[in-house]
Every structure is written in structure tokens, then in C-alpha cells.
Amino acid sequence: MSRGTATFIDIILAIILPPLGVFLKFGCQAEFWICLILTLFGYLPGIIYAVYIITK
């Protein structure tokens, strides 16, 4: 699987369930916890943060 395909799958997972996409990319680091908290505050902030952090 190429890097572009992996990023595409990560982005799709980040849209469906934002913390899962971030967890698969970074593990249980600070990015995951920030995404989880943002998703609990609202689904849209979690998606925006997850897509940003994955594509960064």
C-alpha cells in the first residue's frame, strides 16, 4: 500500500470516527487525546482537527 493510499484511508476513518483515525496514525499520544476531547465537545471540531493533524 502506497503512502497516498494509507493517508486516504486515514482521512476516511478520521471523518467517520475522528479519534480512531488519529489513533491509527499516532497511537496513544497527545494528538489522540486532543482529538478525543474535541470530538466530545463536538463532532465537527474533532473531524477538523483529525484531518488537519493527519495531513500535516
VMD Tcl script that builds the backbone (N, CA, C; Angstrom):
set m [mol new atoms 168]
animate dup $m
set s [atomselect $m all]
$s set {name element resname resid chain x y z} {
  {N N MET 1 A 0.849 -1.174 0.000}
  {CA C MET 1 A 0.000 0.000 0.000}
  {C C MET 1 A 0.892 1.233 0.000}
  {N N SER 2 A 0.604 2.151 -0.902}
  {CA C SER 2 A 1.430 3.352 -1.002}
  {C C SER 2 A 1.066 4.350 0.093}
  {N N ARG 3 A 1.917 5.338 0.260}
  {CA C ARG 3 A 1.684 6.357 1.281}
  {C C ARG 3 A 0.411 7.142 1.024}
  {N N GLY 4 A 0.093 7.420 -0.237}
  {CA C GLY 4 A -1.122 8.153 -0.584}
  {C C GLY 4 A -2.376 7.378 -0.237}
  {N N THR 5 A -2.343 6.065 -0.459}
  {CA C THR 5 A -3.492 5.230 -0.123}
  {C C THR 5 A -3.686 5.163 1.383}
  {N N ALA 6 A -2.598 5.044 2.123}
  {CA C ALA 6 A -2.691 4.995 3.576}
  {C C ALA 6 A -3.251 6.302 4.119}
  {N N THR 7 A -2.824 7.427 3.564}
  {CA C THR 7 A -3.338 8.717 4.015}
  {C C THR 7 A -4.816 8.844 3.677}
  {N N PHE 8 A -5.228 8.381 2.515}
  {CA C PHE 8 A -6.636 8.432 2.125}
  {C C PHE 8 A -7.498 7.626 3.092}
  {N N ILE 9 A -7.045 6.430 3.455}
  {CA C ILE 9 A -7.789 5.594 4.396}
  {C C ILE 9 A -7.829 6.253 5.768}
  {N N ASP 10 A -6.722 6.848 6.208}
  {CA C ASP 10 A -6.699 7.561 7.486}
  {C C ASP 10 A -7.685 8.721 7.492}
  {N N ILE 11 A -7.777 9.448 6.389}
  {CA C ILE 11 A -8.705 10.577 6.316}
  {C C ILE 11 A -10.151 10.092 6.355}
  {N N ILE 12 A -10.459 9.018 5.644}
  {CA C ILE 12 A -11.811 8.460 5.677}
  {C C ILE 12 A -12.176 8.029 7.099}
  {N N LEU 13 A -11.255 7.368 7.786}
  {CA C LEU 13 A -11.503 6.977 9.177}
  {C C LEU 13 A -11.655 8.194 10.079}
  {N N ALA 14 A -10.904 9.245 9.800}
  {CA C ALA 14 A -10.998 10.465 10.604}
  {C C ALA 14 A -12.344 11.141 10.421}
  {N N ILE 15 A -12.945 11.005 9.263}
  {CA C ILE 15 A -14.267 11.592 9.039}
  {C C ILE 15 A -15.342 10.749 9.728}
  {N N ILE 16 A -15.209 9.440 9.671}
  {CA C ILE 16 A -16.206 8.561 10.289}
  {C C ILE 16 A -16.099 8.599 11.812}
  {N N LEU 17 A -14.893 8.426 12.329}
  {CA C LEU 17 A -14.652 8.432 13.768}
  {C C LEU 17 A -13.291 9.079 14.019}
  {N N PRO 18 A -13.271 10.382 14.260}
  {CA C PRO 18 A -12.011 11.136 14.320}
  {C C PRO 18 A -10.929 10.566 15.239}
  {N N PRO 19 A -11.238 10.176 16.489}
  {CA C PRO 19 A -10.146 9.655 17.327}
  {C C PRO 19 A -9.514 8.369 16.785}
  {N N LEU 20 A -10.294 7.559 16.080}
  {CA C LEU 20 A -9.745 6.322 15.526}
  {C C LEU 20 A -8.703 6.602 14.451}
  {N N GLY 21 A -8.986 7.548 13.573}
  {CA C GLY 21 A -8.021 7.899 12.537}
  {C C GLY 21 A -6.719 8.422 13.117}
  {N N VAL 22 A -6.821 9.257 14.135}
  {CA C VAL 22 A -5.626 9.806 14.779}
  {C C VAL 22 A -4.889 8.714 15.555}
  {N N PHE 23 A -5.636 7.832 16.209}
  {CA C PHE 23 A -5.007 6.753 16.969}
  {C C PHE 23 A -4.211 5.824 16.059}
  {N N LEU 24 A -4.753 5.489 14.905}
  {CA C LEU 24 A -4.046 4.598 13.988}
  {C C LEU 24 A -2.787 5.243 13.424}
  {N N LYS 25 A -2.773 6.561 13.337}
  {CA C LYS 25 A -1.608 7.275 12.792}
  {C C LYS 25 A -0.545 7.532 13.867}
  {N N PHE 26 A -0.971 7.937 15.082}
  {CA C PHE 26 A -0.024 8.383 16.108}
  {C C PHE 26 A -0.002 7.518 17.364}
  {N N GLY 27 A -0.937 6.607 17.525}
  {CA C GLY 27 A -1.006 5.831 18.754}
  {C C GLY 27 A -1.648 6.656 19.854}
  {N N CYS 28 A -1.319 6.331 21.070}
  {CA C CYS 28 A -1.964 6.971 22.223}
  {C C CYS 28 A -1.135 8.164 22.726}
  {N N GLN 29 A -0.775 9.048 21.815}
  {CA C GLN 29 A -0.006 10.234 22.176}
  {C C GLN 29 A -0.949 11.412 22.404}
  {N N ALA 30 A -0.398 12.587 22.579}
  {CA C ALA 30 A -1.183 13.784 22.883}
  {C C ALA 30 A -2.170 14.116 21.766}
  {N N GLU 31 A -1.819 13.838 20.513}
  {CA C GLU 31 A -2.724 14.125 19.398}
  {C C GLU 31 A -4.040 13.377 19.535}
  {N N PHE 32 A -3.950 12.130 19.972}
  {CA C PHE 32 A -5.155 11.323 20.157}
  {C C PHE 32 A -6.052 11.917 21.232}
  {N N TRP 33 A -5.471 12.299 22.359}
  {CA C TRP 33 A -6.273 12.817 23.466}
  {C C TRP 33 A -6.902 14.164 23.120}
  {N N ILE 34 A -6.165 15.005 22.398}
  {CA C ILE 34 A -6.735 16.282 21.955}
  {C C ILE 34 A -7.912 16.026 21.023}
  {N N CYS 35 A -7.755 15.103 20.111}
  {CA C CYS 35 A -8.833 14.775 19.176}
  {C C CYS 35 A -10.038 14.196 19.912}
  {N N LEU 36 A -9.803 13.362 20.879}
  {CA C LEU 36 A -10.895 12.771 21.655}
  {C C LEU 36 A -11.682 13.845 22.394}
  {N N ILE 37 A -10.995 14.772 23.036}
  {CA C ILE 37 A -11.661 15.851 23.761}
  {C C ILE 37 A -12.441 16.749 22.810}
  {N N LEU 38 A -11.841 17.098 21.673}
  {CA C LEU 38 A -12.540 17.919 20.687}
  {C C LEU 38 A -13.767 17.205 20.131}
  {N N THR 39 A -13.679 15.904 19.943}
  {CA C THR 39 A -14.820 15.144 19.447}
  {C C THR 39 A -15.929 15.091 20.498}
  {N N LEU 40 A -15.566 15.015 21.758}
  {CA C LEU 40 A -16.577 15.029 22.816}
  {C C LEU 40 A -17.271 16.387 22.906}
  {N N PHE 41 A -16.544 17.467 22.634}
  {CA C PHE 41 A -17.148 18.804 22.636}
  {C C PHE 41 A -18.045 19.005 21.416}
  {N N GLY 42 A -17.698 18.379 20.334}
  {CA C GLY 42 A -18.488 18.495 19.115}
  {C C GLY 42 A -17.857 17.661 18.029}
  {N N TYR 43 A -18.681 17.036 17.233}
  {CA C TYR 43 A -18.178 16.128 16.205}
  {C C TYR 43 A -17.363 16.873 15.147}
  {N N LEU 44 A -17.816 18.037 14.740}
  {CA C LEU 44 A -17.133 18.802 13.694}
  {C C LEU 44 A -15.730 19.262 14.106}
  {N N PRO 45 A -15.532 19.809 15.312}
  {CA C PRO 45 A -14.149 20.162 15.703}
  {C C PRO 45 A -13.210 18.953 15.724}
  {N N GLY 46 A -13.727 17.796 16.099}
  {CA C GLY 46 A -12.919 16.581 16.091}
  {C C GLY 46 A -12.498 16.197 14.688}
  {N N ILE 47 A -13.418 16.312 13.731}
  {CA C ILE 47 A -13.102 15.992 12.332}
  {C C ILE 47 A -12.069 16.964 11.782}
  {N N ILE 48 A -12.272 18.244 12.020}
  {CA C ILE 48 A -11.347 19.257 11.502}
  {C C ILE 48 A -9.945 19.026 12.051}
  {N N TYR 49 A -9.837 18.794 13.349}
  {CA C TYR 49 A -8.525 18.572 13.951}
  {C C TYR 49 A -7.890 17.288 13.427}
  {N N ALA 50 A -8.687 16.221 13.319}
  {CA C ALA 50 A -8.146 14.944 12.864}
  {C C ALA 50 A -7.616 15.025 11.441}
  {N N VAL 51 A -8.376 15.639 10.549}
  {CA C VAL 51 A -7.919 15.766 9.164}
  {C C VAL 51 A -6.681 16.649 9.097}
  {N N TYR 52 A -6.675 17.721 9.873}
  {CA C TYR 52 A -5.503 18.617 9.881}
  {C C TYR 52 A -4.256 17.876 10.371}
  {N N ILE 53 A -4.361 17.171 11.473}
  {CA C ILE 53 A -3.184 16.526 12.073}
  {C C ILE 53 A -2.696 15.358 11.200}
  {N N ILE 54 A -3.590 14.680 10.512}
  {CA C ILE 54 A -3.187 13.569 9.646}
  {C C ILE 54 A -2.482 14.083 8.400}
  {N N THR 55 A -2.976 15.180 7.827}
  {CA C THR 55 A -2.388 15.690 6.591}
  {C C THR 55 A -1.198 16.607 6.824}
  {N N LYS 56 A -0.959 17.000 8.053}
  {CA C LYS 56 A 0.144 17.910 8.371}
  {C C LYS 56 A 1.477 17.302 8.089}
}
mol reanalyze $m
mol bondsrecalc $m
mol representation Tube
mol addrep $m
